[in-house]
Amino acid sequence: MVDIEQVVTRGRMVLCALVTQPPEGLEGDLRATVHSWAESMKMQAEIISGHGDNRPRGLGRSLVTVLGHPLTAEATAQIAARITKAGGNIDRIFRLAKYPVTAVEFAVSGVATEPLRTALVTDAAALGVDVAVVAAGLHRRAQRLVVMDVDSTLIQDEVIELFAAHAGCEDKVAEVTAAAMRGELDFEQSLHARVALLAGLDASVVDKVRSEVRLTPGARTLIRTLKRLGYQVGVVSGGFTQVTDDLKERLGLDFAQANTLEIVDGKLTGRVTGEIVDRAGKARLLRRFAAEAGVPLAQTVAIGDGANDLDMLNAAGLGVAFNAKPVVRQAAHTAVNVPFLDTVLYLLGVTREEVEAADAHEER
């Protein structure tokens, strides 16, 4: 026995052992014995031959997840070639999913995670695939926290625009938004300017907006699967608690924080109350949620699409740009450019079979 490692996550134990090579001619007996024993104990066993603590391979171990819709043989081959060019050795290739996207995971050794990620990002964009590179280890499947943006991430809509439609001021809200994008207003200024346009709107519009919100395809599957696997899930939004609180209850979220529309005598006042959730606020809330959940920041995942998500994406252990603007894709650890939010699961090493198992459990 050269090395041994064990982790227990939500009642599931994973035990890894590194042993020296058996005498010549006995490796087949070892494999048969281990698999037979595991089957008798109703356990799963996997045996991988390798070079053990060979120093070049031990310099770095990473997991490279490649997503494509479709994932072509050419793209897969070029990613593999780029890994090799960066000094990595591909120890194992495993298909995580074939629907709604194809997801393949490479176990790589011999090169540190950050240089490997840098090496693959440009090639991935040119090939039209999404690539995530994370450090390997059992901690990858330990309990983690996933925090998402809401507008254009968890949901397909921009909540302020839904309210503006009822107030008949969509064009004016769009003008303020455009000014903010040009850098003429910061987020807090643009928030106050847009909310002011809603003054006098009857509070009953909140229920109407809630009914109009459209979840992003795969959102329910993502949250259901994460919860089934023991993850904690939260949302942070530059939108409004009148919507995020409803989403928290409907989807069984652990955390939710957003701005709050002030309502007096059954009318929107055109003001917000409480702590402002802006770009810096989202990162601050990620840290707060992680502390409350007892999860190290390195084991958190953040998902977002806009520039005001960048601080949060960079603070998380894994920042995922979801159908994001180019500046966000370039700054995040990885990007997903397909319209299915549940594809994020594959970046965490979750297989399609685990997703289907969570769905089956929900149906029961």
Secondary structure, DSSP 8 states (H G I E B T S, - for coil): --EEEEEEETTEEEEEEE----STT-HHHHHHHHHHHHHHTT---------TT-HHHHT-EEEEEEEETT--HHHHHHHHHHHHHTT-EEEEEEEEE-SSSEEEEEEEESS-HHHHHHHHHHHHHHHT-EEEEEE-SGGGGS--EEEE-TBTTTBSS-HHHHHHHHHT-HHHHHHHHHHHHTTSS-HHHHHHHHHHTTTT-BTTHHHHHHHH--B-TTHHHHHHHHHHTT-EEEEEEEEEHHHHHHHHHHHT-SEEEEEEEEEETTEEEEEEESS---HHHHHHHHHHHHHHHT--GGGEEEEE-SGGGHHHHHHSSEEEEES--HHHHHHSSEEE-SS-GGGHHHHTT--HHHHHHHHHHHH-
